[in-house]
Amino acid sequence: MKPSLNTITMNSKARKVNTHNIQRIAVTPGEPAGIGPDIVIQLAQIQQLAELVVIASPELLQERAKRLQLPLTLHEFDSESPAQPSQAGHLTVAPINLAETVQPGVLNANNSRYVLETLDTAITLCLQQQVAAMVTAPIHKGVINDAGIAFTGHTEYLSGKCAVELPVMMLCNPSFRVALVTTHLPLKEVSNAITPELLKKTIQILHQDLKQKFKLSDPKILVCGLNPHAGEGGHMGTEEIEIISPTLEKLRKTGLSITGPLPADTLFTEKYLSCHDAVLAMYHDQGLPVLKYAGFGESINLTLGLPIIRTSVDHGTALDVAGTGKADNNSLKAALDLAIELAGH
């Protein structure tokens, strides 16, 4: 059956997911000119444990599959039918219209609203429990802003749509997990953004989701200082003395297992990582370069604090290799595997 191009209509009475059986996982391919469509199609070449519901333009998927010389048969999403594991070379698709034809590697701001519509549809499907989780491929924040739409990232967008005051961004790989107090902020704004209330709420969300999502009975959290040498007793900054240490001490008194603040340049070593479940970094580029060096292409972006499960890849749109067949889908596969695992919990 040729998929319709009409935007999927949500049905509040649609059948809810039975996570004891086959799960449905929504997948958004992200920026249409990037490698998102490529890695989704590559992933579709092997049979899956779940039914992947790809929210995208069918024409885009078919054109990209043809370019990659990979077989692809599309089936339109039907929330009333029983979920079936996606077979090799097959994908379920919830159709969304592109504004304009896509050329791989060439950004087009006119397709920015298409990207956001794919996210909106995935979020709605999750909230209505028509799918068990959502997995996102990379988007291009710059081109969305070029379209006149204020956009700072998936994490912030998801929190707004889910009416969540504070989402927490965490990346994980086989070696360790890193969560962030601040995410997509200019470095000069980080210090002022770190308040006792933000730090407290972030750690509480991290602790709660480590227990609920990862089934850790007593999560052990390792916290970075903000300044070099964790402030060197106030000689290199006072945030540790005035904000971070007092907040950690108050949380320890409530029963949370927290170590820190410690200097970030020595915290990411086996001595500390081997006996902790997650690291909390103060800002984006404090923690993520170390994690990505330890497992780039195997890392997963997980948004904590949401009423839904959302995982994502650890890389960008890679416009230079879009449509060439050179894209690596390992991170998307890892994100899908984690989404299935967490949904099963």
N, C-alpha and C positions, 0 to 999 in steps of 0.2 A: 504494500500500500504506500503510495506517495504521501509523505507527510504534508499536512496543511501548513501554510505560512501564517495563519492567524495566531495571535498571542494566546497562550493557554488561558482558559477561564477557570478560576478557582471555584471549587465546590465545597462549601463549608460542611456538607454532609458526606463528603467523600470517605471511602473506607480508610480507617486508620491503620498504621503499620503494625503488624504483629512481629515484634522483634524476635520471637521464638522461632520464626520461620525465615524465609528468605527476606533479606532487607533490601530496601530501595535507598540508593544514595544519589543525591542530586550532585551534578558536576557542572561547574561553569567554566568554559574555556578561556575566559578573560579577554584580553586585547585581541581582536580578530586578526590584526596584522602581525601578531607575534607568534611564538611557538606554542601557545596554548592549544589551538586546534590540532596541531601536529601531535603533541604528546598524548592528547585524549584519543586520537585515532590510533596511535601506536599502542596505547594501553588496550584498546579494543581488539587487538589482534590475538589476545589470549582470553580464554574463558575466565570469567570472574565468579567469585563466591556470592556476589550480590547483583542486583539489577541496577545498572548505571543509568540514571535519567539525565541525559546531557541537555542543558538548557541553552539552545543556540539556534542559529540559522541552519536549516538542513542544507540549503544550497552551499553555504560556506563549508560545512563538513564534507559534502560530496566533492566539491571542487578541490579541497585540500587533499582528500584521500586520493583523488585522481592524480594530483600533482606528485604525491608521495608514492604513487603506484601501489597502494594498499587497498585490499578489498573492504568494502563497507556497505552494509545494508542497514537502513534506518527503519525503525518502527515507532509510530506515534504513541506518546505516553497516554495511557488510559488508567486513571486512578481506580477504576472499578474492577479491573482485571487482576487476578492473582499475580504477585511478583514472581518473576522467573530470573534465574541467573543469566547474565549477559553472555551469549555465546561468542566464540571467536569470530571476528569480522562483522558483528552485529552491535547496534546501539539503539537504545530507546531514546527518543528525542522529544523534548517539549519545545515546540517551535517558537522562535522570536524573530521578528523581521529586522534585517539590517537596513540602515538608511541608504547606504551606497555600497556598491561592489568593492570588495577588499582586494588589494594587491599585497601579497606577503612582503613584510619589511617596510611598508609605507604607511605611516600613521595618518589617520583621517579623523579630525575632530567631529565630523558629522556623525560618526558611529559611536560617539561617547555615550549617548543616551541608551543605545542598544546594550552596551556593556552593563550599565546600571540596571537596565530592565532584566537582564539575565540574573543579576544578584537579587533583585526584588522578588523575582519569581521563585528562586531557590529558598529565600528566607520564608516566603509565604508557605511554600510546600512543607518546610520544616516545622513552622509554627502550627500548621494544620495537621501535622503528624502524617502527612501523605508520604514523606520520606523520613528516614531515620537520622540523616546527617547531610551536610553539604561539604563538598570539596571544591576548592577554588584554584584555578590556574592563574598565572600572573596577569595583572593589569598594568596599564601605563598611566600613572597619576598625572604626569605632565600634560598629556593630550586631553584628559578629562577637564583639567583646569583651563586649557586653551579653548575649550568649548564654552567657557563661561560658567562652569559648574564647580563650586568650591569643593575640593575633595582632597583629603589627606591620607587616605588609605582604607584598605578593607576593614581593619579593626575598628576604626572610628565609625565607618559607615554602618557596619553591622550593629554596633551598639546603639546608634540612633534609630535604626529600623526596629530593633528589638526593645526599645525604650529602657535601655540599661545605662545607668549613670557612669559606671566605670568598667570598661572591658580591660582585660589584662592579656598582653601579647606574650606568648611563650613559644620558643622553638626548642625542639628536642631531636636527638639522633640516638644511635645505639650507645653513645658514650655518656651523655648527660643532658640535662634540661636547663634552659636559661629563660627566665621571665624578666620583664622590663617594668620599671616604675614609670618611666616616660618613654614615648615611642617616637613619633615623627615630629620632633621639635628641633629648631636650630640650637646648636650647642650653647649659645649665649643665653638661652631662655631656660636651660635645664635647672640651674640652681634655684631660681625663684619658683619653679614649678614643684619642687620637692618640698612638700609640707608634711607635718606630722599626720594630718588626716589622710592625705593621699597615700603615704607610705603604709599607714595602718590598714587601710582598706585593701590596698594591693596585696599585702601579705596575707590578710584574711581570706581573700578570694583565691590566692595561690594555694594556701593551706587546704581550703575547702575542696577545691577541684582536684588536688593531688589525692585527697581521701576518696572523693566520690568517683572521679573518672579513672584514676589509676589504682584504686583500691589499696592505698597505703594507709595503714592504721595510725601511724605516728610520723607524718612527713617531717623530714629534717631539711631545713632551709638554710642556705649559706648566703650571706648578704655582703655585697661589695660596698666599700666606701665610695664616696663621690670623688674625693680629691686624691692626688698622688700620695702613696703611703697612708691612705685613709686619714689624711689631714695632718699627720706627723704631730699629734698632740696640740693641734691648733696653729702650728707654724705654717701650714700649707692650706689652710681653710678651716672654717669652724662649723661647717654643716654637720660633720660627724658628732661633734660635741653638743651642738645646740638642737639638732633635729633627729638624726639617725639613731644614735645610741640610746637616747631616752625613749624613743618610740619602740625600739627593739626590746628594751628592758620591760616596758609595760606589757608587751605582748608575751614575753616569757612568763610573766606572772600569771597569765591566763592559761598557761599550759602548753604553749607552742614551743617547738624545738627549733631554735634559731641560733645561728652562729654568726658573729660579725658585730660591727662592720670590719671587714678585712681589706687590705690593699688588693686591688684588682690584678696587679701585676704578679702576685704570688698565690692568689686564691685559686686560679685555674690550674692546679697541680693535683697529682694523684693523692697526695697527703690529705687534701680536703675533699676532692670530688668523690673519692672512694667511700666516704662515710656520710654523704649527704644525697638527698633526692633531687634537689633543684638549687640552682643559683639564681639570686635576684640581683640584676644589674640596675644601676641607676639611670642609664640612658642607652639608646639604641646601639651605638658603636662601641660601647664599653664591653658588652657581652657577646654580641652576635659575631664579630669577626673570629673570635676564638672558637665558638661553636661551629661556624661554617668551615674553618680550617680543619677542624677535627672530623668533619663529615659532610662536606658540601656535596649536594646531590643525593644525600641520604637523609637530610634533615627535613623536619616538618614544622610548619607554623600552625599553632593551635591557639584559638581565641578562648580564653577563660572568662568566666563570669556571665556567660550568655545562657538563655533558656534553651538553646539549641547547640548541637555539636557542629563545629566548623573547623576543618583542617585545610592546609594549603601547602603549596610548594615553597622551597627556600630560595628561589631564584627569580630573576626578572623575565622580561618578555623576549629577550635575545632576538631582536629584530633582524640581525645580520644573518641568522641561520633559518629564519622562518621559511617554511616551504621547501627546504633543501634535503630533508631527511636526516640531518645531522643532530637534531635535538635529542637530548637524553631525558627519558621519562621516569628515571629512578625515583626522583623526589615525589612525583605525582603518584606513583605506585605506592610509595611509603605512606603518603598522606591518605590514600584510599584505604590501605590496610589498617591504619590507625583509626580512621573513621568507623570502619566496620567493627573493629575491636571495642572501641568506646561505646558504640551503639549497642553492642551486645551486653555491656555492663548495665 
